[in-house]
Amino acid sequence: MSEAEKLADYRARARAWLEANMEPLGPTAKSRFSFAEDDDFTPERLAEQQALQRKVYDAGYAGISWPAEYGGQGLPKAYERAFEQEAAHFVMPNLGIAGGTTMGVCGRTILAHGSPELLRTHIPRVLSGEELIVQLFSDPEAGSDLAGVRTQAVRDGDRWVLNGSKIWTSGAYYANYGMCLVRTNWDVPKHRGLTWFLVPLDAPGVTVQRIKQINGNAEFCTEFFDDVELTDADIIGELDNGWTVAQTMLMFERGGGGEAAAMSSPDPRDIAPDLRELAAAVGRLDDPQARRLITTAHVDDVVRHHLSRRLVGLMRSDSRQAGALASYGKLASGVYDPIRANLALEIADGGASTWQHGDSPGAHAATDLLNCRFMAIAGGTVEMQRNSIGERVLGLPREPSFDSERPFREVVRAAMNWSGKVG
Amino acid sequence: MSVRLFPKLDENQRLMLDAVVRLTEAGCPLTGVRDRADGSAPSDPGLRRTLADVGCYGLLSTEELGGGSVSGNGVVDAALIAAERGARLQPGPFVATSVVVHALTVAGANAHQADVLTSLIAGDAAASWTVVDAGSLSVRRHEQEWVLSGTVAAVQDADECEWLLMTLAQDGNQILIPLAADGAKLVPLERLDVTHRFFDVHLDDVTVPVANLLTPAGSSQDLVDRQFSIAAVLAAAEAVGAMDSDLRLAVEYAKTRIAFGRPIGSFQAVKHRLADTSLIVEMAKGIVAAAADAVGRGAADGDALASVAKAFVSERSIEAAHNCFQVFGGIGFTWEHDQHLFLRRLASDAYLFGSPNWHRDRLWKHADTESRRAHV
């Protein structure tokens, strides 16, 4: 059999299995997790989805391209894509945001850096749905300055003692483990004293709290660590070399520029349907001033889409610049989401301040206002993106650095006694 | 340095663009533009002919008529050239001439195709384009001639044009007027954009043959719509080029100007302003490239994309020029520095071939037409 025939044969068997075992996707069933919705994972719902994942795993369709010695199938990526294409027509297991992080980011990062022992223990359980692993990334006191985390592990004989806290962890309240970025050495510059630990979220001393957000949802969590005991076996990658692991993780998180491709294409002839609906709801659809506001938003929407397409083209012709170029997409979202939300407020003319039922256009405009700074802040603020564009694309000189060469302990002390004098 | 309107070009486009850049930089560098802004000489017809030899003026025509695209999409090819011209603030009516070339190609009388069109494509002549309201002009038919009286306001670079294509806004009828005709007089205007010149064209019983009325195969308004889309794309492409150059100069300045013991580009206040400007420029390139592609293919959403492009670029390019001005600081106020040439060009171009609001209204008009069609 040729490669193509083998792949076609695999696809046919996958389809047959899906038809025999999974429920076809009806018009109302949701195939994908949506970040915007409030996706509360009750223990019942979690158990149900885990059982479904187990079924897929037992049939050999979980981790199709992952190494066979750790519970995967060891097949080429093309087989995984073929299965995903077929599976798109069925109701597949959905483990929510924590499931997405486990399979898309943490699992893959652990595969790249974890010890064989760690992989043997955890990867099969990840693939079978028994284990959910989330990212314990930002500290409450270190967000955009990720390498400045102060959550720390201190060696005590043959164990490590973890103290500190993490925040903005998606779905930690129903996960089993967290990949935790921790300071293990204060006497070297900040990027060189970091280590990743795999922390059991049910360990003594770990507290997980859900954060109620301004839009009423609660998918993010915050965690507190009080003398949590860990061992060398819990380390992912090498001691004090966590920044290298973080780079791998960020690469998986960005998904290699997939965001632009996934963004739906607005029809330039169909002027901002949601904003027209909003204007109609407040009786302003024929008001020339409202029309101008709607068209302004529409023009920005269409241009943003074509920026994404341009960036994909530029990344393709120079992949080394991909990271810096991605900053344009992030900056555009951070700048234009708030502008759009404000335009909606102006169109609503008070209609986004009070409303009668939750599904009204005014309510959506109000929610959009609350959510609009998400991309301006999450995953590196717009200020970070502007630095990246300024320095890495335009070639502007860097800011003076106060923290990249000195021991981190000294950096923190100096910052607390800030005088504005260098050296 | 190329504007890089598209991330990737085919080999023929690259060769054409290299030649255009080389000829332009040798024939009319920014210092030449500046001399012309100080004096009053029209641009060099020799350079126009050389560029015509490369094929610049025939891209929106056909091979049968002596022109033709290099890539199969003439609007894309013309937009590439427009962007490089804009980057070097080139004088001359490239946008209008391209529009007239296209109009004559699809709706000109045979005689005009043999004569006027050929000379435009060869660079022996240039043409401007204007849209007038009924109130400002009287058009009467007298036997086999049109008799025109009134004033056509603010025609760009009319002094280097042999022809003016005049479009009547209310019915989309278009008449080709020889500017050397008896009774036609140019009165120069004071202007913001000193890299172009503008004239009121006074017509005092000017007579032109009836055959100078364009006769499109489809509706007159459809052709005018298409001309507006082509003009919007090419004008926006010129603006993209100008923005790109202005930003490049501001970035260079921020790297070398020292203040408080550091290059000013290391200050976030300056760096972030330049990053925001760079975002505007990248967005502008993305939308102009998409609009050029769609208009050139005759895609159903081409007119809408062209208006989106012109509305966005017109507004944001002025913002970009302001940002660069702020980075240059005091030197930007001097006549000697080039910054004001870019600001003048971009602010003036924003209102040529449809202002941002005009293009927004056009989007609504198209959307209404589309939805009526959908309901029929």
Boltz contact constraints between the chains, C-beta under 6 A:
constraints:
  - contact:
      token1: [A, 268]
      token2: [B, 301]
      max_distance: 6.0
  - contact:
      token1: [A, 268]
      token2: [B, 304]
      max_distance: 6.0
  - contact:
      token1: [A, 268]
      token2: [B, 305]
      max_distance: 6.0
  - contact:
      token1: [A, 268]
      token2: [B, 308]
      max_distance: 6.0
  - contact:
      token1: [A, 269]
      token2: [B, 301]
      max_distance: 6.0
  - contact:
      token1: [A, 269]
      token2: [B, 304]
      max_distance: 6.0
  - contact:
      token1: [A, 269]
      token2: [B, 367]
      max_distance: 6.0
  - contact:
      token1: [A, 269]
      token2: [B, 370]
      max_distance: 6.0
  - contact:
      token1: [A, 271]
      token2: [B, 367]
      max_distance: 6.0
  - contact:
      token1: [A, 291]
      token2: [B, 364]
      max_distance: 6.0
  - contact:
      token1: [A, 292]
      token2: [B, 360]
      max_distance: 6.0
  - contact:
      token1: [A, 295]
      token2: [B, 360]
      max_distance: 6.0
  - contact:
      token1: [A, 295]
      token2: [B, 363]
      max_distance: 6.0
  - contact:
      token1: [A, 299]
      token2: [B, 308]
      max_distance: 6.0
  - contact:
      token1: [A, 299]
      token2: [B, 311]
      max_distance: 6.0
  - contact:
      token1: [A, 299]
      token2: [B, 312]
      max_distance: 6.0
  - contact:
      token1: [A, 302]
      token2: [B, 308]
      max_distance: 6.0
  - contact:
      token1: [A, 303]
      token2: [B, 283]
      max_distance: 6.0
  - contact:
      token1: [A, 303]
      token2: [B, 287]
      max_distance: 6.0
  - contact:
      token1: [A, 303]
      token2: [B, 312]
      max_distance: 6.0
  - contact:
      token1: [A, 306]
      token2: [B, 286]
      max_distance: 6.0
  - contact:
      token1: [A, 306]
      token2: [B, 287]
      max_distance: 6.0
  - contact:
      token1: [A, 306]
      token2: [B, 290]
      max_distance: 6.0
  - contact:
      token1: [A, 307]
      token2: [B, 283]
      max_distance: 6.0
  - contact:
      token1: [A, 307]
      token2: [B, 286]
      max_distance: 6.0
  - contact:
      token1: [A, 310]
      token2: [B, 286]
      max_distance: 6.0
  - contact:
      token1: [A, 313]
      token2: [B, 7]
      max_distance: 6.0
  - contact:
      token1: [A, 314]
      token2: [B, 7]
      max_distance: 6.0
  - contact:
      token1: [A, 317]
      token2: [B, 7]
      max_distance: 6.0
  - contact:
      token1: [A, 317]
      token2: [B, 8]
      max_distance: 6.0
  - contact:
      token1: [A, 328]
      token2: [B, 279]
      max_distance: 6.0
  - contact:
      token1: [A, 328]
      token2: [B, 282]
      max_distance: 6.0
  - contact:
      token1: [A, 331]
      token2: [B, 279]
      max_distance: 6.0
  - contact:
      token1: [A, 386]
      token2: [B, 272]
      max_distance: 6.0
  - contact:
      token1: [A, 386]
      token2: [B, 275]
      max_distance: 6.0
  - contact:
      token1: [A, 389]
      token2: [B, 275]
      max_distance: 6.0
  - contact:
      token1: [A, 389]
      token2: [B, 278]
      max_distance: 6.0
  - contact:
      token1: [A, 390]
      token2: [B, 271]
      max_distance: 6.0
  - contact:
      token1: [A, 390]
      token2: [B, 274]
      max_distance: 6.0
  - contact:
      token1: [A, 390]
      token2: [B, 275]
      max_distance: 6.0
  - contact:
      token1: [A, 394]
      token2: [B, 251]
      max_distance: 6.0
  - contact:
      token1: [A, 394]
      token2: [B, 274]
      max_distance: 6.0
  - contact:
      token1: [A, 396]
      token2: [B, 265]
      max_distance: 6.0
  - contact:
      token1: [A, 396]
      token2: [B, 271]
      max_distance: 6.0
  - contact:
      token1: [A, 397]
      token2: [B, 263]
      max_distance: 6.0
  - contact:
      token1: [A, 397]
      token2: [B, 265]
      max_distance: 6.0
  - contact:
      token1: [A, 397]
      token2: [B, 266]
      max_distance: 6.0
  - contact:
      token1: [A, 399]
      token2: [B, 266]
      max_distance: 6.0
